[in-house]
Amino acid sequence: MDLFNQANVKLPKIKKDAHVDAQIPDGLFLACPYCGEQLYSKQLGKARVCPNCGYGFRLQAYERVNLMTDDFQEWDADLTLADPDFPGYADKLARAKAQTDLKESVLTGKAVLDEQTVALGIMDSYFMMGSLGTVTGEKITRLFEAATKQKLPVVLFAASGGARMQEGINSLMQMAKVSAAVAAHQEANLPYFVVLTDPTTGGVTASFAMQGDVTLAEPHALVGFAGKRVIEQTIHEKVPKDFQRAETVLENGFIDAVVQRQDLTHVLSQLVKFHKPQGGR
């Protein structure tokens, strides 16, 4: 029995104030998806990075443009799917467009990163999980073709849940189409730099996300082909907790470096400088 009950003291009831509750904004406190640390949203800063473990929270494409570039000129902004022939697909596309201000799951264009001009592609995980559809593949293909014509290096931020099931075989064919454009760009002795962000999975990982001359990743990004559950059901074994995280993939030789988000602009600009042909500007 506690002291209040021993003294027969009656505590006043606290009334819930609905007005006070209404003033508390959503998303004020967040849990880091990697380490679980409870964070005040302003602790993340403009780069939206967990101060405890360095995990980079997912960014929308235009957020990353504003964070990393000095100048950006968008390419193929109006390219979109004319007839989404799958039940409910048109509605899903409309919601994704409204959420991201994009017509598709990748933003492409010419950008300046710390005084270095590049052809830039940013896949947006907020647009149907960055899934690879026909228009996504077409935009990335055009990115490489324009970069080859203008003799520009390509920087691609990969983020994807894989090929888009609503488009069937047409989405899978984008893997080969983009890969062919990547090969033509590399045959022209132009560099291609990939940054793997959370998550990069499925057919994107199985094709152009792993074809760069230099492959970087953000800390703790999920990188793999099949998901953990599918792998465990297939091999009938438990897999290590971090076996598909960027650091483990780095240890096994599939990534060249894991780079903090705050350092990416500088690192990429230095890579572009280093890989410029002799006499290039």
Backbone torsions as a table, in degrees:
resi	resn	phi	psi	omega
1	MET	NA	131.3	-177.0
2	ASP	-84.4	172.1	-174.0
3	LEU	-63.4	-35.5	-179.2
4	PHE	-65.2	-42.8	180.0
5	ASN	-68.9	-35.5	178.3
6	GLN	-62.0	-36.7	-178.1
7	ALA	-90.6	3.0	-178.9
8	ASN	57.1	37.1	179.0
9	VAL	-88.2	128.2	178.2
10	LYS	-95.3	122.2	179.8
11	LEU	-83.4	140.5	177.9
12	PRO	-69.6	144.6	176.8
13	LYS	-77.7	135.2	179.2
14	ILE	-92.1	119.6	-179.9
15	LYS	-81.2	137.4	179.0
16	LYS	-77.2	126.7	-179.0
17	ASP	-96.5	105.5	-177.3
18	ALA	-63.3	-31.8	-178.8
19	HIS	-66.3	-40.7	178.6
20	VAL	-63.9	-43.5	178.7
21	ASP	-59.0	-37.3	-176.5
22	ALA	-68.6	-18.8	-178.2
23	GLN	-86.0	-10.0	-178.9
24	ILE	-84.0	114.4	-175.9
25	PRO	-72.6	152.0	174.9
26	ASP	-68.3	148.7	176.0
27	GLY	75.1	15.9	-179.7
28	LEU	-66.9	-38.8	176.3
29	PHE	-120.8	139.6	-176.8
30	LEU	-130.6	152.7	173.0
31	ALA	-104.9	130.4	177.3
32	CYS	-63.0	126.9	-179.5
33	PRO	-63.5	-20.4	-178.0
34	TYR	-95.2	-56.2	-175.1
35	CYS	-97.0	-12.6	178.6
36	GLY	81.6	1.9	-179.4
37	GLU	-61.2	132.4	176.2
38	GLN	-80.9	124.9	-171.5
39	LEU	-128.4	140.3	167.0
40	TYR	-72.5	130.9	-170.2
41	SER	-54.1	-33.8	-178.5
42	LYS	-72.0	-14.3	176.4
43	GLN	-67.0	-22.5	-176.4
44	LEU	-72.5	-26.3	-178.4
45	GLY	72.0	-177.1	-178.0
46	LYS	-63.0	-34.3	-178.4
47	ALA	-77.5	-11.7	179.4
48	ARG	55.1	59.9	-179.1
49	VAL	-119.7	134.7	178.0
50	CYS	-65.5	123.2	-179.5
51	PRO	-71.3	-13.7	-178.1
52	ASN	-86.0	-45.4	-174.0
53	CYS	-121.8	-9.8	179.1
54	GLY	87.3	2.3	178.4
55	TYR	-63.4	134.5	177.2
56	GLY	-92.6	114.6	176.5
57	PHE	-60.0	151.9	-177.0
58	ARG	-63.4	136.4	178.8
59	LEU	-112.3	147.3	169.0
60	GLN	-78.0	159.3	-172.7
61	ALA	-57.5	-45.6	-178.0
62	TYR	-70.2	-28.9	174.0
63	GLU	-62.3	-42.3	-179.8
64	ARG	-68.6	-37.9	175.6
65	VAL	-57.9	-47.8	-179.0
66	ASN	-66.0	-31.5	-178.1
67	LEU	-75.5	-35.9	-165.7
68	MET	-112.2	-22.2	-170.5
69	THR	-107.8	151.7	173.3
70	ASP	-89.7	-25.4	179.5
71	ASP	-157.3	144.8	-178.9
72	PHE	-146.4	129.6	175.1
73	GLN	-120.3	114.4	-174.5
74	GLU	-74.1	143.5	174.7
75	TRP	-112.9	146.6	172.9
76	ASP	52.9	42.9	-174.9
77	ALA	-65.1	-31.0	-174.2
78	ASP	-97.2	5.7	179.7
79	LEU	-69.4	122.7	-177.0
80	THR	-151.1	164.0	-179.2
81	LEU	-76.5	125.0	-175.1
82	ALA	-74.2	-41.8	-173.0
83	ASP	-137.5	85.3	179.7
84	PRO	-71.4	90.3	-171.7
85	ASP	-88.7	73.6	176.1
86	PHE	-158.5	136.4	-176.2
87	PRO	-55.4	123.6	177.8
88	GLY	79.3	-5.1	-175.6
89	TYR	-66.6	-41.8	-179.2
90	ALA	-59.5	-39.6	179.3
91	ASP	-66.4	-40.8	178.5
92	LYS	-63.5	-41.0	177.7
93	LEU	-64.0	-40.9	-179.9
94	ALA	-62.6	-41.8	178.8
95	ARG	-65.4	-41.1	-180.0
96	ALA	-65.3	-39.6	178.5
97	LYS	-64.2	-40.9	-179.7
98	ALA	-67.7	-35.6	-177.1
99	GLN	-74.0	-32.5	-171.5
100	THR	-112.3	-12.5	-173.5
101	ASP	62.7	24.8	175.4
102	LEU	-114.5	156.8	174.2
103	LYS	-89.1	-20.5	178.6
104	GLU	-148.4	-179.1	-170.2
105	SER	-82.9	9.7	176.1
106	VAL	-138.7	141.1	174.8
107	LEU	-108.0	129.3	-177.8
108	THR	-129.6	155.1	177.4
109	GLY	168.0	-170.4	176.4
110	LYS	-102.2	134.2	-175.4
111	ALA	-137.1	160.5	173.3
112	VAL	-113.9	118.1	177.0
113	LEU	-110.0	105.3	178.4
114	ASP	50.1	51.3	176.0
115	GLU	75.9	4.7	178.2
116	GLN	-108.1	124.9	-178.8
117	THR	-86.3	130.1	-178.4
118	VAL	-139.8	161.1	165.7
119	ALA	-88.3	124.1	-170.2
120	LEU	-117.6	132.2	172.9
121	GLY	-125.0	135.0	179.8
122	ILE	-131.3	113.7	175.7
123	MET	-82.3	139.0	-172.6
124	ASP	-111.8	112.6	-177.8
125	SER	-70.4	-12.9	177.3
126	TYR	-80.6	-12.2	177.7
127	PHE	-98.5	93.1	-179.8
128	MET	47.6	45.5	177.5
129	MET	60.0	30.4	178.8
130	GLY	63.2	24.6	-174.2
131	SER	-64.3	149.4	-176.8
132	LEU	-89.7	108.7	175.2
133	GLY	-113.8	-175.5	-176.3
134	THR	-64.9	-40.0	-179.4
135	VAL	-73.2	-38.0	175.1
136	THR	-57.5	-48.6	179.2
137	GLY	-62.3	-39.2	179.4
138	GLU	-65.5	-41.8	-179.7
139	LYS	-65.5	-41.1	179.7
140	ILE	-69.3	-37.3	176.0
141	THR	-61.0	-46.4	178.8
142	ARG	-63.9	-33.4	176.4
143	LEU	-59.0	-48.2	-179.6
144	PHE	-69.0	-38.0	179.8
145	GLU	-65.0	-43.2	178.3
146	ALA	-66.5	-38.5	178.7
147	ALA	-64.7	-38.1	178.0
148	THR	-65.4	-43.2	-179.5
149	LYS	-65.7	-40.1	-177.3
150	GLN	-91.8	3.2	179.4
151	LYS	56.9	49.4	-179.3
152	LEU	-111.4	145.8	169.1
153	PRO	-70.6	156.4	177.4
154	VAL	-111.3	133.6	170.3
155	VAL	-118.5	123.1	-178.7
156	LEU	-124.3	125.7	172.0
157	PHE	-94.7	111.0	-176.2
158	ALA	-91.3	136.0	173.6
159	ALA	-157.5	116.8	-175.2
160	SER	-163.0	147.8	171.4
161	GLY	-93.2	0.8	178.3
162	GLY	118.7	-168.9	-178.9
163	ALA	-69.1	149.8	-175.0
164	ARG	-85.0	113.0	-173.1
165	MET	-62.1	-29.9	-177.2
166	GLN	-64.4	-19.4	-177.8
167	GLU	-106.5	3.7	172.2
168	GLY	56.0	-136.0	-175.0
169	ILE	-62.4	-27.1	179.9
170	ASN	-62.3	-35.0	178.1
171	SER	-71.0	-38.6	179.8
172	LEU	-65.9	-32.8	-179.4
173	MET	-65.7	-19.9	179.7
174	GLN	-65.6	-27.6	178.2
175	MET	-58.6	-47.2	-179.6
176	ALA	-70.5	-38.9	-177.8
177	LYS	-64.7	-46.8	179.2
178	VAL	-65.8	-40.3	-179.8
179	SER	-60.1	-37.0	177.7
180	ALA	-65.8	-39.5	178.0
181	ALA	-67.9	-36.4	176.2
182	VAL	-62.6	-44.1	-179.5
183	ALA	-62.5	-41.5	179.5
184	ALA	-65.1	-37.7	177.9
185	HIS	-65.2	-41.5	179.8
186	GLN	-72.0	-32.6	176.1
187	GLU	-65.2	-24.2	176.4
188	ALA	-84.0	10.8	179.0
189	ASN	60.3	38.7	177.6
190	LEU	-111.9	137.7	-174.8
191	PRO	-81.9	152.6	179.6
192	TYR	-131.3	121.1	-178.6
193	PHE	-115.3	130.4	-179.1
194	VAL	-113.9	138.7	170.8
195	VAL	-119.3	116.5	179.9
196	LEU	-86.2	122.4	179.5
197	THR	-114.9	172.6	-174.2
198	ASP	-86.4	119.7	-6.2
199	PRO	-102.5	156.2	170.5
200	THR	-123.6	107.8	-172.7
201	THR	-141.8	177.5	172.4
202	GLY	65.8	-146.9	-175.0
203	GLY	-63.8	-24.4	177.1
204	VAL	-67.0	-44.4	175.7
205	THR	-64.0	-36.0	-176.8
206	ALA	-76.6	-1.7	-179.4
207	SER	-136.2	-110.2	-165.5
208	PHE	-69.9	-19.8	178.4
209	ALA	-69.7	-17.7	-179.7
210	MET	-114.4	20.8	-177.6
211	GLN	-111.4	10.2	-178.4
212	GLY	-73.5	158.4	173.2
213	ASP	-70.9	-34.7	174.0
214	VAL	-132.8	130.1	-178.5
215	THR	-115.8	117.1	176.9
216	LEU	-109.3	166.8	175.4
217	ALA	-149.4	151.2	172.7
218	GLU	-80.6	152.5	-177.7
219	PRO	-55.1	133.6	174.1
220	HIS	65.0	14.0	176.5
221	ALA	-62.6	140.3	175.7
222	LEU	-79.0	121.6	-177.9
223	VAL	-131.6	121.7	179.2
224	GLY	-178.8	-178.8	176.2
225	PHE	-101.9	-78.7	176.6
226	ALA	-81.7	156.5	179.2
227	GLY	-75.5	163.4	-177.5
228	LYS	-57.3	-45.7	-177.9
229	ARG	-62.9	-41.4	179.8
230	VAL	-64.7	-42.4	-180.0
231	ILE	-63.3	-44.8	-179.3
232	GLU	-64.2	-37.2	177.9
233	GLN	-69.1	-28.9	-178.7
234	THR	-78.8	-45.7	-175.7
235	ILE	-94.9	-6.7	178.7
236	HIS	58.0	39.8	176.9
237	GLU	-143.5	154.0	173.7
238	LYS	-80.9	137.7	178.9
239	VAL	-99.7	155.7	178.9
240	PRO	-58.3	151.7	-175.7
241	LYS	-55.1	-44.9	-173.0
242	ASP	-106.2	23.8	-171.8
243	PHE	-68.0	-19.6	177.1
244	GLN	-109.1	13.5	176.7
245	ARG	-85.2	155.6	-172.9
246	ALA	-54.0	-38.8	-176.5
247	GLU	-65.4	-38.1	178.4
248	THR	-70.9	-39.6	178.3
249	VAL	-64.8	-36.2	175.1
250	LEU	-61.9	-46.5	-179.8
251	GLU	-59.7	-28.9	-178.4
252	ASN	-95.8	9.4	168.3
253	GLY	87.8	10.9	-178.3
254	PHE	-97.5	-8.3	178.3
255	ILE	-128.3	142.5	-179.0
256	ASP	-84.5	-34.0	-179.9
257	ALA	-163.1	146.6	170.7
258	VAL	-101.6	123.0	-171.5
259	VAL	-123.8	132.5	175.5
260	GLN	-60.0	142.5	-177.3
261	ARG	-55.3	-38.7	-178.1
262	GLN	-64.7	-20.7	-176.6
263	ASP	-100.6	-3.9	-171.1
264	LEU	-64.6	-42.2	-178.5
265	THR	-59.0	-47.0	-179.8
266	HIS	-64.4	-45.6	-178.6
267	VAL	-62.7	-44.6	-179.5
268	LEU	-65.4	-41.2	179.8
269	SER	-64.3	-36.5	177.9
270	GLN	-68.4	-37.9	177.0
271	LEU	-64.2	-41.7	178.3
272	VAL	-62.1	-44.3	177.9
273	LYS	-59.3	-46.2	-175.6
274	PHE	-64.3	-34.6	-175.7
275	HIS	-93.7	5.3	178.0
276	LYS	-67.8	141.0	175.5
277	PRO	-64.9	153.2	-178.0
278	GLN	-59.5	129.0	-178.8
279	GLY	89.7	-4.1	179.3
280	GLY	-76.1	159.7	-179.9
281	ARG	-99.7	NA	NA
